[in-house]
Amino acid sequence: MFYDHVTIEIRSGNGGNGAVSFRREKYVPNGGPDGGNGGKGGDIIIKADRNLNTLQDYRFKHHFFARDGESGRGSRMAGASGPDLVLKVPPGTLVLHAGTREMIADLRQDGDQVIAARGGTGGRGNMNFANSVRQAPRFATAGRTGEEFKVDLELRLLADAALVGFPNAGKSTLLSVVSAARPKIAAYPFTTLQPVLGLVDIGGSRFVLVDVPGLIEGASEGAGMGHDFLRHVERARILIQVVDASSFDGTDPMTRFEAINRELASYKNLLGKRPMWVVLNKIDIAVREEVEILKAKIEGQGYRVFPLSAATTEGVADFIQALAAEVANLPVPELEEIEQMKVYRFEKKYDFQLVREKGLISVQGPFIRELMLSTNFSDTESFRHFQKRIIESGIQDALLDAGVEEGDQVLLDGSSFEFSL
């Protein structure tokens, strides 16, 4: 099964906590602080791998969490860093923030990778806080919290040319004739249910051709599988519209040609941003005079037209040779999301929120968690630092704005405290 769009939740590892420890050896007087630093949390890395061609690996598993860093230990021993978690995707995958659709990365080639979520840094052990005045610090800092959010993975196939058109126009047959691809072919519409890539090799020149499953009117608005199929056209250097010139089913070829043009123009203006050629297929069962009239009409609109028969291969060689020469001179188009989806985010220096829990106001979030873990409430100096951070972070003002009065109980990361000014 071909999967080209999934939403997954990723979470990088938390940093390990710094250690509070003092050197205590029998023959070493006045042993000082020797608490080591915590290890860094693991990153979430998304990497393109040419051995993959779909997002099938993410069909059932949607949650991916990197390991936390280990806490520091005595004797100045640092905690081990959490290993990075590498998620492999096919080349051509876009990594987007779910919801905002902000572009994180466009992984086009094998080996391209991005750190989608960075692991939290490790906390500092008490050995870092010793100085001439503070010779025995009894506190350390907690590791930073990792990042957690959802991302969209969208595969946009990497093809040089894309075959588009109504169902049963002969796109799959044409692809099977010019490449080693073997799409399912049958005499009924919608035989092809997923895009199929084929490598065309002619005279030492190679290019990739994709058969996009049949479009219908309204595809640009999501009708049928419109959006799912049209996204695979976006990377193509050139569009090839395949038109059934035989009128065998009673439809007018010119009407169908114009209908597909409207869909391509409506979907991100692909028609105006990509060159397009037209293939008049099935000329072996069409009236030749009608094919010539149709060819003249379409050429009159400025398109290059190739009458051929994929079934008998008549005219196919000339078309493929011309296409190979054209593709070599066309640039790879840029995707529009990079310009369209600009999101400005401001990093919160003090990331916390107030919620009501068990009838009390509760302060939650990475900042208060790290502050609580970094505080030794039995140490006067550490507790003073805690009070200072509560004020400068805005937590005290936020509690007052929420109606908390002196003497009320509040929850700080789940622990109960009496509010005092």
N, C-alpha and C positions, 0 to 999 in steps of 0.2 A: 504494500500500500504506500502511496506517495503522500507524505505529510510535509507541508511547506509553511505551516504557521502554528506556533505553540506559545503559551504563556507559562512561565515558570517562576517560582519564588527562589531567590538566592539570598544567602546570609554568610557574610565573611566571619571569621573567627574573632572572638574577643581577645584582647591582650591579657597576658597573665599578670597577676598582682605582684608588686614588689614585696620583698620579705623584710620583716623586722627581726633582726638577730644580732647577738653580741658575741664576740670572740671570747670563749671561755676555755682556756687551756691551763693545765696545772702549773706550768713554769713560765707562763706569759702574763705578767702583771698588767693591770689596767687595759685589758682587752677592749678594743673599741667596736663600734658597730660594723657588722660585716654582712648585712642582708643584701642579697643579690637582686638584680632586676628581673622582671617578668618577661617572658618570651612574647614575640609578636604573633597575633592571630593569623591564620591562613587566609590568603586572598582567594577570590573566585575569579578564575581566568577562563575566558571563552576563546577557543582557538579553532581556526579553519583547518580541516583535514580532507585532503583530496580523495581519501578512501570512502568518504560518505557522500551520498547524493540525496538524502532526505533527512527529515528531523524525526524519524521513526523512534529513535532512542528515547525521546521525550514524550512519547504517546501516553504512557501510564505513570511515569515518575515525574512529578512536578516540583519537588522540593529538594534543594541542594544546599547543604550547610557545610562550610569548612570547619576544621577543628580549631579549638581555642589554643592560645599559647599557654604554656605551663607557668606556674608561679615560681618566683625566685626562691632560693634557699640560702641557708647560712654559708659561711666561708666564701662569701662573694660569688656564689654559684648562680649563674643566670638560668632562668627557665628556658626550656626548649621552645622554639617557635613552632606554631602549628603548620603542618604541610599545606601547600596550596592545593586547591581543588580545580582541576582542569576539565572543562566541559567542551567536548569536540562537536563541531557543526560542519556542514558542507560549505565549501567556498561559495561566495555569493550570498551569505547570510547577513541580514541586517539585525543589529542588536539595538532595541528601542526600550525606553522607559515605558512600562505599561501605564496607561492613563494619559500621561502628557504627550506620549509619542516622541519624546526628545531622542535624537539620535545619539547613541553611545558609540557605536562603531559600525563600519561597513567592511566586513571581512571578505575581501574579494579573492585573494590568492591563498594557495596552500601555505600554511605556516603563519598567516596573519593572526594576531591575537590581541586581546585587550583585557586589562584588569577591570572587570565590571564592578567588583566590590572589594575595597581594600580592607585588609584585616586591621584590627585595632592595635595600636602600639602597646608595648608592655609597660607596666608601672615601674617606678623607680624604688629600689630598696633603700633602707634607712642609711646605708653607707654613703649615699649621695648627699645626705642632708647634714653631715657632720662638718662643723667648722670650729674656729677657736672659741666661740661663745657657746654654741650648741654642740657639746661633745658627746652626748648620749641621746640622739633623737630616737624616740620610741614610736615613730610612725613611718609609714611608707605610702606610696600612692597606688591606687588601683589601676589595672589595665584599662585602656580605652575600649568602649563597646564597638563591635564591628558594624558594618552596614547591612541593612535588610530591606529588600524591596522586590517588586515583581518586574520582570522584563519580558518583552515580546521578542521572539525569534521569528524572523520572516525570511524565507528563502526566495531570492530572485535569481532565476537560472541565468548562468553566464553563457549566453549564446550570441553569435555574431549576426545571425539572421533569424527572423521568426516568421513561420507560416501561419497566417490567420485567415479566417473565412467561416462561412456557414458550415454546419455539420454536413458530412458526406460530399464535400467539394473535392476530395481527393488529396488532402494534405498528407495523410498517413502513407498513402501509396507512393506519393512523390518522395517522401523522406526515405522509404524503404528502397527505392530505386537508386537514389544517389548516395546512400550511406549504408553502413552495416546494421543500422537500427532495424528492429523488427517489431513495430507497433502492431497491435491487433487491428485487423482490417476486415470489415464486413459490409454488406450492402444495406445497411440501415443507419440512420443518424445516431450520433453520440456513441459510436463504437469506441472512440478514444476518450477515456475518462480522466486522464492525467497527462501533463506535458511529457513529451518524449524527446530526448536529445540524440542527435546523430552527428558523427564526425565525417565531413565530406573531404576526401583527398583526391585532388585532381591536378596532374602535372606538377607535383611537388608542393602545391599550395593547399593549405588546410584551413578549414573554418568549421565552426559549430552551427548546426541548424536545429531549431527547435520546432516541433509540431505542437502548436497550442490547440487544445480541444475546441471544438466548434463553438463559435459565439452565436448569440441570438440578439434580436432587437431588445434594447433595454439592458444589455450587459454592462454598460458603463455605470448604470444605476444599481447594479447588483443582481439583475435578473439572471436566472439560471445560476451558473457558477462564474458570472462575469468578472467580479473583482478578483477571485481566486486565480482565474486564468490570465486576466489582463496584466497582473503584476509581473508575470514572467516575460512580458513583451518589453518592459521598461529598459532593460539593459541592452537590448538588441541594437546593432548599428543601423540595420535596415529592416523594414517590414516587407513581407511578400504576401500580398492578398491573393488567395487562390479562389478563382470563380469557376463554378460549373457552367461551362459555355453551351452545354447540350440542351438545356431547357427540357430535359427528359421528364422531370417531375411536374412540369407545367408552370414553373415559376419563371419570371423574367430575370435573366442574369444581370441586367443593368440595375434593376431595382435592388437586388441583393448587394451588388457592388456599392451602391450609394448608401445602403443601410449600414454596412460594415464601416464605411467612412465616417458616418455620423457617430458610431460608437467609439471609434478611435479618436475622433476629435473631442468627444465629450469626456473621455478619460484622460485627464491631465494634458490635454491637447497633444496627444501622441502623434496625430497626423501632421500637425504643423511643425513638430520638432524632430521627426525622423523621416528620412527619404523612404519612399514606398514604390515598389514595382508591382505589376499585376501579371498573374499567370492565368491564362484562359485554358482551363483543363478540359479533358474529355473531348478533344476535337475529333477523335476517332469515331464518335457516335453523334457528332453535331453536324449541322448543315454548314458547309464551308463558307457559303456566301453570308450567312448570318454571323459567323465568327468574324469575318472581315469587317462587317458593319459595326459589330460590337467593339472590335479592336480600334477602329477609327474614332468612335465616340470617346473611348477612354483615353486614347492618345491625345485627343483634342483638349482634354483637361490637364495635360502636361505629364502624364505618367508613361513610363516605359512598359511596354506590353509584350508578353511572350506567349503565343499560342503553342500548346503542346499537349501530349497525351502521356500521362504517367503510366497508364496501363500498357501501352505499346512502346514507350520511350521515345516516340517521335518528338523532336524538338527539345528534348531534355538536355542533351549534351551542350547545345548552344547556350541554353539558359544557365546551366551550372558554370560554364566557363566565364560567361559575362559576370555572374554573381561573385565568383571567386576574385576576379580582378577588381570589382567594385568594393568588396568588403575590405580588401587590403588597404584601400585609400580612405576609409571612413574612420573617424575617431570614436572612441568608446564614450557613450553619453553619460553625463552625470545624473544621479538620482535627484529628484526634486525635493525630497524630505529635508535634505541638508539645508536648503534655503528656506523652506516653508516652516519648519518646526523649530523655531527659536524660543527657548524657554530660559528665563533668567531666574536663577535660584540663589538665594542668599543663605550662606552657612550660618546656622545658629551657634553663637558662641556658647550660650547656656541653653542646652536643649532639655526643656522640662515642660510638663503640663499639669494642670490641676484637674482632678476628677473627684467626684463624690463616691466614697466607698465606706460601707458600714456606718452610714450616717455622719462620717467625718470627711473633712477636706483632705485629699491625699495628693502629695506631690510625687510625680512619677517621671521617668525618662532617664536617658543615659547619664546626664549630668549629675543628678542627685544620687543615682546608683554609685557612680564612681567616687563622688564625694563621701558618701557613707562608708564605702569600703576603704577609703584612704584615711579615715579619721580614727584615732585612738582616743576614745572618750574619757579614758582614765588619765590621760596625759594633758596637763594644763595648756601647754603650748599648741598641741594638736587641736584641742577643742577651741582655742581662740581662733586658730586658722579656719576652722569649720564655721564659726559664727561670722567671720569676715566674709567668707565666700557666700554664705546665705544672703547677706545684705547686698554685696556687689553684683550678684547674679540676678537680683530682682525678685527672688522668691519671697522675701519679707513683704515687699510692696504688693506682690500679686496676692498674697494671703490676706492682707488688709483690704484690698479691693474686693476680695471674695467675701468679706464680712466677718473674717476671723477676728476675735477679740482676745486681749491678754488673758491668759489662763485657760483658753480653749485647747482641746487636744487636736493635734494634726498628725497625719501619717507621712513620714518621709521614707519613701521606698519601702513601705510596709511596716516601719517601726514607729511606735507612738511617742510623740514629744509634746510637752506643754509649751504653748506659744507664749513668748515673752519678748517685750521690746527692750 
